[in-house]
Amino acid sequence: MLLKGLLIQNDLFRLSMKDLAQLYEYWCFLKIHHLLSKKYELLKQDIIKINRSGLFVTLDKSQQAKMVYKNPLNGEIFTLFYNTLPKGDRSPTLSQRPDNVLTLKKNDTAAEYKYIFDAKYRINPAYEGTPYFERYRMPGPEEDDINTMHRYRDAIVYSEGQGKEYERSMFGAYVLFPYHDEERFQQHKFYKSVEIINIGAFPFLPNSTSLMEKFLDEIIMDSPEKAYERTTRPRGTKEYYGNKLSGKNVLVGALSKRPQLEAALEHGFYHTPLRNITDHKVLTRLEYVALYQSIRLFGAEEAGISWYGRVKDWKVVPRSAITAIPSSRGATDELYVVFEVEEWVKREKAIVPAGHGIYRILYTTDYMLNRAKEVSELRLETEEELRDWREKRRAGKVKVTLDREHLDLGSAVLGIGLE
């Protein structure tokens, strides 16, 4: 097959000088593919075809192309589209068709993160005395092309079906333009704007691809939260902040003996002494209860957090009123909080102790409960700790170091690192 050679058809080699912009567009798509295929596994492509005559690359403005990749580090799938929009994306008004769209699917979220890379074979030389020079002091993309990126991001929306609500689906849009000096361009306003508003430009030529390659690696390795933080959010957006640690709505309770687990699962409740809850106002905010099984009682194989459930109701009663499981100290008048659970749910994988535990109770969020792999991760409380943890867990297994064995006995986070 290789002896037959490589035939690039569809007039790629019959372009006139006026069609260099078209050739640059083709090259940008193929070069983005080359940068991605160096580090990520190509799963599927539809531009290279083989028949008895040889190997064919089919790519022109009348056709559409799609390349599908997998990140070997975490198994996440992403797709590079040429001359088409992903399924479900459209503009309800005028037709919008950017050159290249990269769609990322990340673990722990159903959302897709989409980025436009539009090839523009033109550059403003920023001659002295021109308005462009006065504003930017160096060559760069045309302002009209940057405005097109704003239009793309605002005009292309996603809908799950007819009659469904539209949502803005593009997280960023960038001009690819022919400029060689990557180091100098890092001082340009349109490069700095990528970090600020996720719209801007990258110089892109055969020997000037490092800024683009670095950015591709960043957005692919971004956590879902970091990807969302890159976007410009309208005032009043609250959904994003629901993932913060501002509202602890989960009580993780340690089981005092093995039969307590059996009784809790059978009768749909969890109980703990009221004295363990120093701030009684927290009771009104709790939405979930999770059960911690210690190594001492359950052994290494069963230890950790495997069960959780939504709180249906709670009440304060004397211990003697809890008859589903007898007290080892006999019926007493000590007050207990009883949480009635709608249904106990078992996690696919337990949150393991890994050298730490819970002595009585710990408060956390359902966000952390759904994502933690080790008990110590539930102790993260500041936004700085959370941001550090989010990014490190994308690169490998995270180890949170605390100063105490039990999370609820005043432990402090000493460090967040990779194992």
Residue pairs with C-beta under 8 A, 6 or more apart in sequence:
1 50
1 54
1 55
4 53
4 54
4 55
5 54
5 55
6 54
6 55
6 57
7 53
7 54
7 55
7 56
7 57
8 57
9 56
9 57
9 58
10 58
10 59
10 60
10 63
11 60
12 23
12 26
12 57
12 59
15 22
15 23
20 121
21 119
21 120
21 121
21 122
22 61
24 119
24 121
24 178
25 99
25 119
25 121
26 59
27 119
28 99
28 100
28 117
28 119
28 176
28 204
29 59
29 65
29 80
29 82
29 99
29 100
29 119
30 59
31 204
31 206
31 209
32 80
32 100
32 102
32 117
32 212
32 216
33 67
33 80
35 209
35 212
35 213
35 216
36 42
36 67
36 69
36 80
36 216
37 69
39 217
40 69
40 70
40 71
40 72
40 78
40 220
41 69
41 70
41 71
41 72
42 67
42 68
42 69
43 68
43 69
43 70
43 77
44 66
44 67
44 68
45 65
45 66
45 67
45 68
46 65
46 66
46 67
47 57
47 58
47 59
47 65
47 67
47 82
48 55
48 56
48 57
48 58
49 55
49 56
49 58
50 56
59 65
59 82
61 83
63 83
64 81
64 82
64 83
64 84
65 81
65 82
65 83
65 84
66 79
66 80
66 81
66 82
66 84
67 79
67 80
68 77
68 78
68 79
69 77
69 78
69 79
69 80
70 76
70 77
71 77
71 78
71 220
73 395
73 396
74 107
74 394
75 107
76 104
76 105
76 106
76 107
76 220
77 105
78 102
78 103
78 104
78 105
78 220
79 86
79 102
79 103
80 100
80 101
80 102
80 103
81 100
81 101
81 102
81 103
82 99
82 100
83 97
83 99
84 97
84 101
85 96
85 97
85 98
85 101
85 156
86 101
86 103
86 112
86 114
86 169
88 158
88 159
88 160
88 169
89 114
89 156
89 157
89 158
89 169
89 170
90 156
90 157
90 159
91 155
91 156
91 157
92 157
92 166
93 155
94 155
96 151
96 152
96 155
96 156
98 116
98 117
98 118
98 152
98 156
98 173
99 117
99 118
99 119
100 116
100 117
100 118
100 119
101 114
101 115
101 116
101 117
101 170
102 114
102 115
102 117
102 216
102 219
103 112
103 113
103 114
104 112
104 113
104 114
104 115
104 219
104 220
104 227
105 112
105 113
106 113
106 222
106 223
106 224
106 227
108 224
108 370
108 371
109 224
111 224
112 169
113 171
113 219
113 222
113 224
113 227
114 169
114 170
114 171
115 170
115 171
115 172
115 173
115 174
115 219
116 149
116 152
116 153
116 156
116 170
116 172
116 173
116 174
117 174
117 176
117 202
118 145
118 148
118 149
118 152
118 173
118 174
118 175
118 176
119 176
119 177
119 204
120 141
120 142
120 145
120 175
120 176
120 177
121 177
121 178
122 141
122 142
122 145
122 177
122 178
123 139
123 140
123 141
123 142
123 177
123 178
123 179
124 132
124 139
124 140
124 141
124 142
124 143
125 139
126 132
126 133
126 136
126 137
126 138
126 139
126 140
127 133
132 140
132 143
135 189
136 188
136 189
136 190
138 184
138 185
138 187
138 188
139 179
140 177
140 179
140 185
140 188
140 189
140 190
140 201
141 175
141 177
141 190
141 201
145 175
145 177
145 201
146 175
146 190
146 199
146 200
146 201
148 175
149 173
149 174
149 175
149 199
149 200
150 173
150 199
152 170
152 173
153 168
153 170
153 171
153 172
153 173
153 198
153 199
154 168
156 168
156 169
156 170
157 166
157 167
157 168
157 169
158 166
158 167
158 168
158 169
159 165
159 166
159 167
171 198
171 227
171 228
171 230
171 231
172 194
172 198
172 199
172 219
172 230
172 231
173 198
173 199
174 194
174 199
174 200
174 201
174 202
175 190
175 200
175 201
175 202
176 201
176 202
176 204
176 212
177 201
177 202
177 203
177 204
178 203
178 204
178 205
179 185
179 203
179 204
179 205
179 208
180 203
180 205
180 207
180 208
181 203
181 208
182 203
182 208
182 210
182 211
185 191
185 203
185 211
186 192
186 211
188 201
190 200
190 201
191 200
191 201
191 202
191 211
192 200
193 199
193 200
194 200
194 201
194 202
194 215
197 232
198 230
198 231
198 232
202 211
202 212
202 215
203 211
204 212
219 227
219 230
221 394
221 395
222 230
222 394
223 390
223 391
223 393
223 394
225 243
225 387
225 390
226 387
226 390
226 391
228 240
233 240
242 367
243 367
244 367
244 383
244 386
245 365
245 367
245 368
245 380
245 381
245 382
245 383
245 386
247 285
247 365
248 282
248 285
248 363
248 364
248 365
249 285
249 286
249 287
249 288
249 365
249 366
250 286
250 287
250 288
250 289
250 290
250 308
250 363
250 364
250 365
250 366
250 368
250 369
251 282
251 286
251 288
251 289
251 290
251 339
251 361
251 362
251 363
252 289
252 290
252 291
252 292
252 305
252 358
252 361
252 362
252 363
252 364
252 369
252 378
253 270
253 272
253 289
253 290
253 291
253 292
253 358
253 360
253 361
254 292
254 294
254 357
254 358
254 359
254 360
254 361
255 261
255 264
255 291
255 292
255 293
255 294
255 297
257 297
257 328
258 297
258 298
259 325
260 325
261 291
261 293
261 298
261 307
263 269
263 324
263 325
264 270
264 291
264 307
264 341
264 344
265 307
265 344
266 324
267 324
268 309
268 340
268 341
268 342
268 343
268 344
269 324
269 338
269 339
269 340
269 341
270 289
270 291
270 338
270 339
270 341
271 322
271 336
271 337
271 338
271 339
272 336
272 337
272 360
272 361
273 319
273 334
273 335
273 336
273 337
274 280
274 316
274 334
274 335
274 336
274 337
275 334
275 335
276 360
276 361
277 283
277 337
277 361
282 363
283 314
283 337
286 311
286 314
286 339
287 310
287 311
287 366
288 308
288 309
288 310
288 311
288 366
288 369
289 308
289 309
289 311
289 339
289 341
290 305
290 307
290 308
290 369
291 305
291 306
291 307
291 308
292 304
292 305
292 357
292 358
292 362
292 375
293 302
293 303
293 304
293 305
293 306
294 303
294 353
294 357
294 358
295 303
295 353
295 357
303 350
303 352
303 353
304 350
304 351
304 352
304 353
304 375
305 347
305 350
305 351
305 369
305 375
306 346
306 347
306 350
306 351
307 344
307 345
307 346
307 347
308 344
308 345
308 347
308 369
309 341
309 342
309 343
309 344
309 345
310 341
310 342
310 343
311 339
311 340
311 341
311 342
312 340
312 341
312 342
313 339
313 340
314 337
314 338
314 339
314 340
315 337
315 338
315 340
316 335
316 336
316 337
316 338
317 335
317 336
317 338
318 332
318 333
318 334
318 335
318 336
319 327
319 331
319 332
319 333
319 334
319 335
319 336
320 327
320 331
320 332
320 333
322 336
322 338
349 373
351 369
351 372
351 373
351 374
351 375
351 377
351 378
352 373
352 374
352 375
353 374
353 375
354 374
354 375
354 376
355 376
355 405
356 374
356 375
356 376
356 402
356 405
356 406
356 407
356 411
357 375
357 405
357 406
357 407
358 375
358 406
358 407
358 408
359 406
359 408
359 409
360 408
361 408
362 378
362 379
362 407
362 408
364 372
364 378
368 377
368 378
368 380
369 378
371 377
372 378
373 397
373 398
374 398
374 399
374 400
375 407
376 400
376 401
376 402
376 407
377 389
377 398
377 400
378 407
379 400
379 402
379 407
379 411
379 413
380 386
380 389
380 400
380 413
380 416
381 413
385 413
385 416
388 416
389 398
389 400
389 416
392 398
392 416
392 417
392 418
395 418
396 418
396 419
397 418
397 419
398 416
398 417
398 418
398 419
399 416
399 417
399 418
399 419
400 413
400 415
400 416
401 413
401 414
401 415
401 416
401 417
402 411
402 412
402 413
402 414
403 411
403 412
403 414
404 410
404 411
404 412
405 411
